[in-house]
């Protein structure tokens, strides 16, 4: 499908704002809106799409990521997937590594001041970021930039001039700043610079659309404001939801141990996808799969008509595993899972929420209702009858960390345990 600047034109319809809604524009809008939280302003984006199609000029689509950790998990790939979808429409995507803004530290979602990373940490983390992002984006069609290119030359005079383009009152409208100020929690002046510098990135790159998570909305809107201040056409903003982790409740996070790292072993990745609930599976399909929405809806109808939902979950697990490894690795992971769990995880297993992490494995088995006593649990462990996410537990002293896992006792007892 090509509904970008080189799309085949059809007889157009005209919106109230004068943008022509050809088939290509309608398709591009549908791709843009898939799974998104907000597209602001949508009418401006339609106009940009129509102009790009008429002039054969690709739009500039920006995604900035600060290299605050050495690896990314599949929750981070939600926005990367959207970038790839827009890239496949023929538009120019820009993968921006925030090596300068990382020195400041993003205050989004914070309730306290945190120390920024050192330049050495940023450099080390940035080395792996693009390599991992290239597993989703097409590297041959991706523009890679570092915001130190224009942020460092800005200098002190330029920084003062930039700061003059936004007011303290407007800055304090930001939820995290407002809440921290009201609670008497310290806010450092340098934190005000972060949204300004992220917004200035849009000016430097002349972006038409900027993507980000819902927690980035303030920063994305700053880009629109500053582009207008500098006499540019303002970018549109597209926010994507934060992906729920394996527990289906909390956002995916390494700290919550409910994540799938994109560099994890294929067998582990496959088993983790299969551990999610049947309900969460469809949301992951929308946000993570490259299947069309028509294909996903057809599959969902098959399941509603009686097809085993595990079939759909296996398809999703294989797609995700193949993307970050290979199709052969995905096939091998499926077979390994079958061999280790003797048929995999049944549908409709009970879900149990427990507190007290980390928890000893025998105590967890008892608390989850899988055994009558810890001594029974220990005997089953000795006999190789206990599995976590398909792997046999052999250590009775194992402490299970916080997160979600599927626990199996014997051949027929299962529970999806959310331990916190």
C-alpha positions in Angstrom: 0.0 0.0 0.0 1.3 3.4 -0.9 -0.8 6.3 0.2 2.0 8.7 0.6 3.4 11.3 -1.8 3.5 8.8 -4.7 0.0 7.4 -4.2 -2.3 6.9 -7.1 -4.8 9.8 -7.1 -8.5 9.3 -7.3 -11.5 11.6 -7.7 -11.1 13.8 -4.6 -13.6 15.0 -2.0 -13.0 18.3 -0.4 -13.1 19.0 3.3 -14.4 22.2 4.9 -10.8 23.3 5.1 -10.1 22.7 1.4 -8.0 19.5 1.7 -8.7 16.9 -0.9 -9.7 13.5 0.4 -8.5 11.2 -2.3 -8.3 7.4 -1.6 -4.6 7.9 -0.8 -5.3 10.5 1.8 -8.0 8.5 3.4 -5.8 5.4 3.6 -2.9 7.5 5.0 -5.2 9.0 7.6 -6.5 5.5 8.6 -2.9 4.2 9.0 -2.1 7.3 11.1 -5.1 6.8 13.4 -4.6 3.1 14.0 -4.2 2.6 17.7 -3.3 6.2 18.4 -4.4 8.1 21.4 -4.7 11.6 19.8 -3.9 13.3 16.5 -3.8 17.0 16.9 -5.0 18.9 14.9 -6.4 16.2 12.6 -7.6 18.6 10.0 -4.1 20.0 9.7 -2.7 16.6 9.2 -5.2 15.9 6.4 -4.1 19.1 4.7 -0.5 18.1 5.0 -1.3 14.6 3.5 -3.2 16.1 0.6 -0.4 18.6 -0.1 2.2 15.9 0.0 0.2 13.7 -2.4 -0.4 16.6 -4.8 3.2 17.9 -4.8 4.9 14.5 -4.6 6.8 15.7 -1.5 7.2 13.4 1.5 6.3 14.8 4.9 9.0 14.9 7.7 8.0 12.7 10.6 10.1 13.0 13.8 10.5 10.7 16.8 12.9 11.6 19.5 14.2 9.1 22.1 16.6 9.9 24.9 19.2 7.0 25.4 18.5 6.7 29.1 19.0 2.9 29.2 21.1 0.6 27.1 18.2 -1.5 25.8 14.6 -1.0 24.8 11.6 -3.2 25.3 8.7 -3.9 23.0 6.7 -1.2 24.8 9.1 1.3 23.3 8.4 -0.1 19.8 4.7 1.1 19.8 5.8 4.5 18.4 8.5 2.8 16.3 5.8 0.6 14.7 3.8 3.8 13.8 6.9 5.3 12.3 7.4 2.2 10.2 3.8 2.4 9.0 4.2 6.0 7.9 7.6 5.2 6.4 6.0 2.5 4.3 3.6 5.2 3.0 6.6 7.0 1.5 7.2 9.7 4.1 10.6 10.7 5.5 11.0 9.5 9.1 13.7 11.0 11.4 15.0 9.0 14.3 16.3 11.6 16.7 18.7 10.6 19.4 18.5 13.0 22.3 22.1 13.1 23.3 21.8 16.7 24.4 18.4 16.6 26.1 19.5 13.5 28.0 22.0 15.7 29.7 19.1 17.7 31.1 16.8 14.8 32.0 13.1 14.6 30.9 10.9 15.6 33.8 7.8 14.0 32.2 6.0 11.9 34.8 8.4 12.7 37.6 7.5 13.5 41.1 11.0 14.4 42.2 14.2 15.8 40.8 16.5 13.1 39.4 20.1 13.4 38.5 20.8 13.6 34.7 22.9 11.0 33.0 26.6 11.6 32.3 27.8 12.1 28.7 29.6 8.8 29.0 26.4 7.0 30.0 24.5 8.6 27.2 27.2 7.7 24.6 27.2 4.1 25.7 23.4 3.8 25.6 23.1 5.6 22.3 25.4 3.0 20.6 22.7 0.3 20.9 19.6 2.4 20.4 19.6 2.8 16.7 20.7 -0.8 16.1 17.7 -2.0 18.1 15.3 0.5 16.4 16.5 -0.7 13.0 14.7 -4.0 13.8 11.5 -2.1 13.3 12.4 0.8 11.0 13.9 0.4 7.5 17.4 1.8 8.1 17.9 2.5 4.4 15.0 5.0 4.5 15.6 6.5 8.0 17.3 9.8 8.7 19.4 9.6 11.9 20.1 12.8 13.8 21.5 13.8 17.2 20.1 17.0 18.8 23.5 18.1 20.0 24.0 19.1 16.3 22.0 22.3 16.8 21.6 22.5 20.6 25.3 22.9 21.4 25.9 25.7 18.8 22.8 27.5 20.2 25.0 28.8 23.0 24.1 30.9 26.0 22.7 33.8 24.0 20.5 31.5 21.9 19.3 29.7 25.0 18.2 32.9 26.6 16.4 34.0 23.4 14.7 30.6 23.2 13.6 30.8 26.9 12.0 34.2 26.1 9.5 32.5 23.8 7.6 30.8 26.6 6.2 31.9 30.0 6.7 30.5 33.4 2.9 30.5 33.9 2.4 28.3 30.8 5.3 26.0 32.0 3.6 25.6 35.3 0.4 24.3 33.6 2.3 21.1 33.0 0.8 18.5 35.3 4.0 17.2 36.8 5.4 20.7 37.5 2.0 21.8 38.9 1.7 18.8 41.2 5.3 19.0 42.4 5.0 22.8 43.1 1.7 22.3 45.0 3.3 19.4 47.1 6.4 21.5 47.9 8.6 19.1 45.9 11.7 20.8 44.5 11.8 21.7 40.8 15.1 22.7 39.4 15.3 25.5 36.8 17.1 23.3 34.4 14.0 21.1 34.1 12.2 24.0 32.4 14.8 23.7 29.6 13.9 20.2 28.6 10.5 20.9 26.9 12.0 24.0 25.3 14.9 22.0 23.8 12.7 19.2 22.7 10.4 21.8 21.0 13.5 23.4 19.4 14.3 20.1 17.8 11.1 20.4 15.8 12.3 23.9 14.6 15.7 22.6 13.6 14.3 19.6 11.7 11.2 21.4 10.3 9.1 18.5 11.2 5.5 18.0 9.9 4.5 15.5 12.5 6.1 14.5 15.9 5.3 11.2 17.6 5.5 10.3 21.3 3.8 8.6 24.2 0.8 10.1 25.9 3.2 11.3 28.7 5.0 13.5 26.1 2.0 15.6 25.0 3.2 18.8 26.7 6.6 18.5 25.0 5.1 17.8 21.6 2.8 20.8 21.9 5.8 22.9 22.7 7.2 22.0 19.3 4.1 23.4 17.6 4.4 26.6 19.7 8.0 27.2 18.9 7.7 26.5 15.2 5.0 29.2 15.1 7.4 31.6 17.0 10.1 30.9 14.5 7.7 31.5 11.5 7.3 27.8 10.5 4.2 25.9 9.7 3.4 24.1 13.0 3.8 20.4 13.2 1.0 18.0 14.1 1.4 15.7 17.0 0.5 12.0 17.3 0.4 10.4 20.7 0.5 6.7 21.1 -0.8 4.9 24.3 1.6 3.3 26.7 1.6 -0.4 26.2 0.4 -2.5 29.1 2.9 -5.1 30.2 2.5 -8.8 30.7 0.2 -8.3 33.7 -2.3 -6.4 31.5 -2.5 -3.6 34.1 0.6 -1.6 34.6 2.5 0.0 31.7 5.4 -2.1 30.5 8.4 -1.4 32.5 11.7 -3.1 33.5 11.2 -1.9 37.0 7.9 -3.7 37.2 9.4 -6.8 35.6 6.4 -7.0 33.2 8.3 -6.4 30.0 9.7 -8.2 27.0 13.2 -6.9 26.0 13.7 -6.9 22.2 17.1 -8.5 22.8 15.8 -11.4 24.9 16.3 -14.9 23.7 13.6 -16.0 21.2 12.4 -18.9 23.4 11.9 -16.5 26.3 10.2 -13.9 24.1 7.8 -16.4 22.6 6.8 -17.8 26.0 6.3 -14.3 27.4 3.9 -13.3 24.6 1.9 -16.5 25.2 1.6 -15.7 28.9 -0.6 -12.6 28.3 -4.3 -12.7 28.7 -6.7 -13.3 25.7 -8.1 -9.8 26.2 -4.7 -8.1 26.2 -3.7 -10.0 23.1 -6.0 -8.0 20.8 -4.6 -4.7 22.1 -1.1 -6.0 21.4 -2.2 -6.9 17.9 -3.4 -3.4 17.2 -0.3 -1.7 18.6 2.5 -4.2 17.8 1.4 -6.3 14.8 2.1 -5.4 11.2 -1.0 -7.2 10.1 -3.7 -4.9 8.7 -6.7 -4.0 10.8 -8.9 -6.0 8.4 -6.8 -9.1 9.0 -6.9 -8.6 12.7 -10.7 -8.1 12.7 -11.1 -11.3 10.6 -9.0 -13.3 13.0 -11.0 -11.9 16.0 -14.3 -12.9 14.3 -12.9 -16.4 13.9 -12.1 -16.6 17.6 -15.5 -15.3 18.5 -17.0 -18.0 16.3 -15.2 -20.7 18.2 -11.6 -20.9 17.0 -9.1 -21.4 19.9 -7.7 -18.0 21.0 -4.4 -19.7 21.6 -4.0 -20.0 17.8 -4.2 -16.2 17.5 -1.8 -15.8 20.4 0.7 -18.2 18.8 0.5 -16.2 15.6 1.3 -13.0 17.5 4.1 -14.6 19.4 5.7 -15.9 16.2 5.3 -12.5 14.5 7.0 -10.6 17.3 9.7 -13.2 17.8 10.5 -13.3 14.1 10.7 -9.5 13.9 13.5 -9.3 16.5 15.2 -12.6 15.6 14.1 -14.6 12.5 11.2 -16.7 11.2 13.3 -19.8 11.8 14.0 -18.7 15.4 10.2 -18.2 15.9 9.4 -21.7 14.6 12.1 -23.2 16.9 10.7 -21.2 19.9 7.2 -22.5 19.2 8.5 -26.1 19.1 10.6 -25.6 22.2 7.6 -24.2 24.1 5.4 -27.2 23.1 8.2 -29.6 24.1 8.8 -28.0 27.5 5.2 -27.3 28.5 3.6 -30.4 26.9 1.1 -28.6 24.9 1.5 -25.1 26.1 -0.7 -23.0 28.4 -4.4 -23.9 28.4 -7.0 -21.2 27.8 -8.9 -19.6 30.7 -6.4 -20.3 33.4 -7.1 -18.6 36.7 -5.4 -15.2 37.4 -4.0 -14.6 40.9 -2.7 -11.3 42.3 -0.3 -11.7 45.2 1.8 -9.2 47.3 5.1 -9.8 49.0 7.7 -9.8 46.2 10.2 -11.4 46.2 8.5 -14.5 47.3 9.8 -18.0 47.8 8.6 -20.4 45.1 7.0 -22.9 47.6 5.2 -20.1 49.4 4.0 -18.7 46.0 2.6 -22.1 45.0 0.6 -22.3 48.3 -0.6 -18.7 48.0 -1.7 -19.2 44.5 -3.8 -22.2 45.5 -1.7 -24.7 43.5 -0.6 -26.8 46.5 -2.0 -27.4 50.0 1.3 -26.6 51.8 4.9 -25.4 51.2 6.2 -28.9 52.0 4.0 -30.3 49.1 5.4 -27.6 46.9 9.0 -28.5 47.8 8.3 -32.2 47.1 6.9 -31.3 43.6 9.9 -29.1 42.9 12.2 -32.0 43.8 10.3 -34.2 41.4 10.5 -31.7 38.5 6.8 -31.0 38.6 6.8 -27.2 38.8 7.4 -24.9 35.9 7.5 -21.1 35.5 6.8 -19.8 32.0 7.4 -23.3 30.7 10.8 -23.7 32.4 11.3 -26.4 35.1 12.0 -25.1 38.5 14.8 -27.1 40.2 15.8 -24.7 43.0 13.6 -24.8 46.1 15.3 -21.6 47.3 14.2 -19.7 44.2 12.8 -16.2 45.0 10.2 -15.1 42.4 10.6 -11.3 41.7 7.7 -8.9 41.1 6.0 -9.3 37.7 3.7 -11.7 35.9 4.4 -15.3 35.2 2.5 -18.5 34.4 3.1 -21.2 37.0 2.4 -24.8 36.3 2.1 -27.7 38.8 2.0 -31.2 37.3 0.2 -31.5 34.0 -3.1 -29.8 34.7 -2.7 -27.1 37.3 -2.0 -23.6 36.0 -2.2 -20.0 37.3 -1.2 -16.7 35.9 0.4 -15.0 38.9 0.8 -11.2 39.2 3.2 -10.7 42.0 3.8 -7.3 43.4 
